[in-house]
């Protein structure tokens, strides 16, 4: 029986590398690229089919930063497929990153250089903004949109006698110190990316607690330090030109510098081959690359609090109800306005 696999953020970087690896592993699967930019999605599909001529690759328009887009995409998925085997929650943003240049150069020539690149702790901040739903953009894109998608797809993901998998692309930048249960959207902070990634770690554990008995299992991965469009946006291009030789040198001594999207997708691919019952719900599965270039996966325990995770899950359910109410009101207001325009014509 063919596997149905949906990947968000699949048109470049780690998402596209994952799709290539999955098709190399199992040419019979049906793959769906769920992307915001359909032109780039078409290009990604063409590239995949050039390497995997007999592959079945579908496209889906999905902007996880928009609740309306998520609901529309979910309806389309439910119309296309009768079940879903894997949902890779890979799409994410890091808008307007700002680097403390002084801290960067200080760390570059210190014993802390590996940790600095791996976690960006004390180095990187972002400027967030509200989206059209009134939510913080990073929170909505990296976390809440995916949560809403999962909720809408439960008829495909939670079927009797069938096992389905969620796999989150998290980060080594996911830190408990950046997250506040009193401010889950990180409205008042300057590290929304780190906060959102820690939130996805918590949500994965909560979903396992609430959904394992229904056949839905969730896992979290860290791709390591990978050079993608998101990474290149942090510093000017000439900076990367200067420091890339140093980074390749450092990779000889540390396994977290995966650097390429193919290497970064290692844990995502590895999880595709595992039985979910054998996995640790409290582990973050790390993509690692040895100094000799060998890729492998290793579990590392996440810093999570059970009580806070449950409170967070409850807050997400409450926010979901609020977002749905607001969307319903907007739809009703729009219909009333259209009716008014019809009447006065």
C-alpha positions in Angstrom: 0.0 0.0 0.0 1.4 3.4 -1.0 2.3 5.8 1.7 0.8 9.3 1.6 3.4 11.9 2.7 2.8 15.7 3.0 5.7 18.1 3.5 5.2 21.7 4.4 7.9 24.2 3.2 9.0 21.7 0.6 10.2 23.9 -2.2 13.7 24.5 -1.1 16.3 23.8 1.6 15.8 20.9 4.1 12.2 20.3 2.9 13.2 19.7 -0.7 16.2 17.6 0.3 13.9 15.5 2.4 11.5 15.0 -0.5 14.4 13.8 -2.7 15.6 11.4 0.0 12.1 10.0 0.5 11.6 9.3 -3.2 15.0 7.6 -3.3 13.9 5.4 -0.4 10.4 4.6 -1.6 9.5 5.3 -5.2 5.9 4.1 -4.6 4.9 6.8 -2.1 2.6 9.6 -3.0 4.3 12.9 -2.1 2.5 16.2 -1.6 4.5 19.5 -1.5 2.6 22.0 0.6 4.0 25.4 -0.2 3.1 29.1 0.0 4.9 30.0 -3.3 3.4 27.9 -6.0 5.9 29.0 -8.7 8.8 27.7 -6.6 6.7 24.6 -5.7 6.3 23.9 -9.5 10.1 24.3 -9.9 10.7 21.9 -7.0 8.3 19.3 -8.5 10.1 19.6 -11.9 13.5 19.0 -10.2 12.2 16.0 -8.3 10.6 14.4 -11.4 13.9 14.9 -13.3 15.5 12.6 -10.8 12.6 10.4 -10.0 10.7 10.1 -13.3 7.9 7.7 -12.1 7.3 9.5 -8.9 3.8 10.8 -7.9 4.3 14.3 -6.7 1.3 16.6 -5.9 1.2 20.3 -5.2 -0.8 22.1 -2.6 -1.1 25.8 -1.9 -0.6 26.3 1.8 0.4 29.4 3.8 0.7 28.2 7.4 0.9 31.8 8.5 -2.8 32.3 7.5 -5.6 30.5 9.3 -7.9 30.8 6.3 -5.2 29.3 4.0 -4.7 26.4 6.4 -8.4 25.6 6.6 -8.7 25.7 2.8 -5.7 23.5 2.3 -7.0 21.0 4.9 -10.3 20.7 3.0 -8.3 20.1 -0.2 -6.3 17.4 1.4 -9.4 15.7 2.8 -10.9 15.7 -0.7 -7.8 14.2 -2.3 -6.7 11.5 0.2 -8.5 9.0 2.4 -5.7 8.8 4.9 -2.3 10.3 5.7 0.8 8.4 6.8 3.3 11.2 7.3 2.9 14.9 7.9 6.3 16.7 8.0 5.8 20.1 9.7 8.9 21.8 8.2 7.8 25.3 7.0 9.1 28.2 9.1 10.3 31.7 9.1 12.8 33.9 10.8 11.9 37.5 9.8 14.2 40.5 10.1 17.1 38.8 12.0 19.5 41.1 13.8 23.0 39.9 14.8 25.1 41.4 17.6 28.2 41.8 15.4 30.4 42.5 18.4 29.3 39.3 20.2 29.7 37.5 16.9 33.3 38.3 16.4 34.1 37.9 20.1 32.6 34.4 19.9 34.2 33.5 16.6 37.6 33.5 18.1 36.7 31.9 21.5 36.1 28.4 22.8 32.4 29.0 22.6 32.4 29.3 18.8 30.7 25.9 18.2 27.9 26.6 20.7 27.5 30.1 19.3 26.9 28.8 15.7 24.7 25.9 16.9 22.3 27.9 19.2 22.8 31.6 18.3 22.3 32.2 22.1 23.1 35.8 23.0 23.7 36.5 19.3 20.4 36.6 17.3 17.2 38.5 17.7 14.2 39.1 15.4 11.6 41.8 14.8 8.1 40.2 14.7 4.8 41.6 13.5 1.1 40.8 13.5 -0.4 38.8 10.6 -3.9 39.2 9.1 -5.4 37.0 11.9 -4.0 39.3 14.6 -1.4 36.7 15.7 2.3 37.1 15.9 3.7 36.1 12.5 6.5 33.8 13.7 4.2 32.0 16.2 1.5 31.6 13.6 3.8 30.3 10.8 6.2 28.1 12.8 3.7 26.7 15.4 0.0 27.7 15.3 -0.7 27.2 11.6 0.7 23.7 11.9 -1.3 23.0 15.0 -4.5 24.1 13.2 -3.6 21.9 10.2 -3.2 18.9 12.5 -6.6 19.6 14.1 -8.3 19.8 10.7 -6.6 16.7 9.4 -7.5 14.4 12.4 -10.0 12.5 10.2 -7.0 11.4 8.0 -4.4 11.1 10.8 -6.5 9.4 13.5 -8.1 6.3 11.8 -8.9 3.0 13.6 -6.2 0.4 12.9 -3.9 2.8 11.2 -0.7 4.6 12.4 0.1 8.1 11.3 3.2 10.2 12.0 3.9 13.9 12.6 7.5 15.1 12.3 8.5 18.6 13.4 11.6 20.4 12.2 12.8 22.1 15.4 16.1 23.8 16.1 19.0 23.9 18.5 17.9 27.4 19.0 14.8 26.1 20.8 15.4 27.3 24.3 13.2 27.2 27.4 14.6 30.6 28.5 13.1 32.2 25.4 9.6 30.9 26.0 7.0 32.3 28.5 3.7 30.5 29.3 2.2 33.9 30.0 3.2 35.1 26.5 3.0 32.1 24.2 3.1 34.2 21.1 6.2 36.1 22.3 4.6 39.5 21.8 6.9 41.1 24.3 10.2 39.3 23.5 12.9 39.6 20.9 13.5 35.9 20.2 10.2 34.7 18.6 12.0 32.1 16.5 13.6 30.4 19.5 10.3 30.7 21.4 8.3 29.1 18.6 10.7 26.2 18.2 10.6 25.5 21.9 6.8 25.6 21.6 6.8 23.0 18.9 8.9 20.7 21.1 6.2 21.1 23.8 3.4 20.6 21.4 4.9 17.4 20.1 5.0 15.9 23.5 1.4 17.0 24.3 0.2 15.5 21.1 1.8 12.2 22.0 0.0 12.2 25.3 -3.4 13.0 23.8 -3.3 11.2 20.5 -1.1 8.1 20.7 -4.1 5.9 21.6 -5.7 7.1 18.4 -2.7 6.0 16.3 -1.1 9.4 15.9 2.6 9.7 16.9 4.7 12.9 16.9 8.5 13.3 16.8 10.9 16.3 16.8 14.2 16.7 14.9 17.0 19.2 14.8 18.7 19.5 11.5 22.0 20.9 12.9 23.6 24.0 11.4 22.5 24.0 7.8 23.1 26.6 5.1 19.6 27.4 3.7 17.8 30.5 2.6 16.8 31.1 6.2 20.4 30.9 7.4 21.8 33.1 4.6 19.3 35.8 5.5 20.9 36.2 8.9 24.2 37.8 7.7 25.2 39.7 4.6 26.5 37.4 1.8 30.1 38.7 2.1 30.2 37.6 5.8 29.3 34.0 4.8 32.0 34.1 2.1 34.5 35.1 4.8 33.5 32.6 7.5 32.6 29.5 5.4 36.1 28.2 5.3 36.2 28.5 9.1 32.9 26.6 9.4 34.1 23.7 7.2 37.2 23.5 9.4 35.2 23.5 12.6 33.0 20.7 11.2 36.0 18.3 11.5 35.7 18.7 15.3 32.0 18.8 15.8 29.1 16.7 14.5 26.4 19.4 14.6 27.6 21.3 11.6 25.7 19.4 9.0 25.9 22.4 6.6 24.1 21.0 3.6 20.3 20.5 3.3 20.9 16.8 2.4 22.8 16.3 5.6 20.3 18.3 7.6 17.5 16.1 6.4 19.2 13.0 7.9 17.0 12.7 11.0 13.8 13.4 9.0 14.7 10.6 6.7 15.7 8.3 9.5 12.4 8.7 11.3 10.6 7.7 8.1 12.2 4.2 8.5 11.4 3.8 12.3 8.5 2.2 14.0 6.8 5.0 16.1 6.4 2.7 19.2 10.2 2.5 19.4 10.7 6.2 19.6 11.1 8.4 22.7 8.5 11.2 22.8 10.8 13.3 25.0 13.7 13.1 22.6 14.8 15.5 19.9 16.4 13.5 17.1 19.5 15.2 15.9 20.9 15.2 12.3 24.7 14.8 12.7 27.6 14.6 10.4 31.0 13.3 11.3 34.3 14.9 10.4 34.6 12.3 7.6 31.2 13.2 6.2 29.2 10.3 7.6 25.5 11.2 8.4 23.7 9.6 11.4 20.9 10.4 13.9 21.1 10.6 17.6 18.4 11.2 20.2 18.9 14.0 22.8 16.5 14.6 25.6 14.5 17.8 25.5 14.2 20.2 28.4 10.4 20.0 28.9 8.1 20.4 31.9 5.0 18.1 31.8 2.7 20.6 33.7 3.7 23.6 31.5 3.2 21.4 28.4 -0.3 20.6 29.4 -1.1 24.3 30.1 0.3 25.3 26.8 -1.8 22.7 25.0 -4.9 24.0 26.7 -4.0 27.6 25.7 -3.6 26.5 22.0 -7.1 24.9 22.1 -8.5 28.1 23.5 -6.7 30.2 20.9 -8.0 27.9 18.1 -11.6 28.5 19.2 -11.0 32.2 19.2 -9.4 32.2 15.7 -12.3 30.1 14.3 -14.8 32.6 15.8 -13.0 35.5 14.3 -12.9 33.9 10.9 -16.6 33.0 11.0 -17.4 36.7 11.9 -15.2 38.0 9.1 -16.9 35.6 6.7 -20.4 36.7 7.8 -19.5 40.4 7.6 -18.1 39.9 4.1 -21.3 38.1 3.0 -23.5 40.9 4.5 -21.4 43.5 2.7 -21.7 41.6 -0.7 -25.5 41.3 -0.1 -25.6 45.1 0.6 -23.7 45.9 -2.6 -26.1 43.6 -4.6 -29.2 45.4 -3.1 -28.0 48.9 -4.0 -27.1 48.1 -7.5 
